[in-house]
Amino acid sequence: MTAGAGRRDDGARPPAGPPTLAADRVSRGADGRLILDGVSLSPRPGSVTGLLGPNGSGKSTLLRLLAGVLAPAAGVVTLDGRPLGDWGRRAVARRVAVVEQHADTLVELTVLDVVRLGRIPHRRAWTPATAADEEAVRTALERTGLTDRADQPWHTLSGGERQRVQIARALAQEPRELLLDEPTNHLDIQHQLGLLNLVAELPVTSVVALHDLNLAAMYCDQVVVLRQGRAVAAGAPGGTLTESLIADVYGVRAAVTRPGPGDRPHIRFLGTVAGD
């Protein structure tokens, strides 16, 4: 896939199959207020699902529920049809990998050291790396184009390079599901496109929180739009990201166009709903 190409067309769909990781009417509160209210999510295997919505709409909280970091106050998150809480932390980490918004360390680590951290769920404490561990790390470095940077110190990397290393670390876990929390924040356009191209090509089920609606339209097979903790729309980007929805959820006027039949939508912002 060439840089910036996104998904090939809005009608293309990954192979059919039951969702492996799913949320069924999950709710979660904090400090006396409801952050998520009855949200359901069932990504198709091998697809890229975008979580959209303004700041504070519940995107990060939903990702934490899917990762098992938080437990829902109501509803259930399942993995292969079993409640996530029945799996155990290590078993979930072998299946579900997470890329957070920011990652840093005061320890002097190389790219290789960081990627090797992805093998922790597969190893007992204090046991040496196996041949399978090293092969998983090598494959992750190769897939993310980092083989020649394996010995580079972490603190010398740019923001885009660090995000790519975090994806390599996640891939070293050999997950079937990948969760990414606003991975394009603070990246320049080239690195945004390069990172999402990489995510779109991975043979995993990805759920990614995004702020940029055009990036979501380019790369996601389906989107779920959150507002004040509730899912207000879900579906393919072309049928979901309408001018009226953008006005209702984001409070801005937009023109949504499609270059041709089957092409993905392009969104041009015209001003706020209240005025220019």
Steps between C-alpha positions, in 0.01 A plus 500: 500500500648834406540777755178687559289256299279390789262210450450422132129579487210559734327183391789262570442286805718256694395134501177432684513338841374545855665777705781373723512806729168669570332737744131451577320802649792597723481788746763656723492791741754711687472780755125466512438536127441252220790489253361218284131421479393171340751493213527191278785421261562189289790544255520257210812280508783659304329839477598848616234663719529870581374649825401860436361781713598822676731508800331342800260292294632170642740372233795432732276347766348262244849391390597433863190286544587304184855452631381377839674787680161616629192291573155616385250601766230352277509290186780265400814486286559158345793332328403201287160510669638479857491793744837671501526464879501121465821500297758637742737792434780299338264310269339826386843655437588210271199584286442875533777759456468869588679806360450800730511868404834562669780269609825606662763361732792630706679169448757484220331263255563425136231437240574128533456515879159665465376252241615208716265622773218368283607145581440536875148345490647188336781441751526399863684736733880488478505253214725569199359584160424203279559463128127566452532826697790621288322406178189694606716805577687470169173475308353802682807711421490393138128565457532852642816584303717531811755223446781745428411705810497216751803637688391865495431654844133565573558859614645597160183407308245746365135479603405312185788257542402433862144421396632259238716330766195471726313327220798266453492425874128427473556273198767307692216393730358319195151634571184441305355832617676837509369806687646845426416817692538804273832377354527789250492780759796740470627333181557683173290404199757264349534304825122494551447343159794263538381377839142442388617331181690259724197438723272444199735235360536298822335155513316582824172652614572865584299752701645850485387824663543793262431873498549557127182410311675493163757250626214290637325516163819396320605208718206359696268224381240616749470780754318541830418859594474585870341804660480549876565133560243363257540350154294724272599347165686199363574354159718547193657849480317588179156453649580616852705819469222724373481877516212486748679256731817711499293807588315320780805334657780750440306825469656590165373543146661275241475408134533125440591398145598178322721522189321208335277197558650272762756761607540597860359830624703817536398751766558874466425711805317828444468648848314451824126443511452814709685711246827552322 
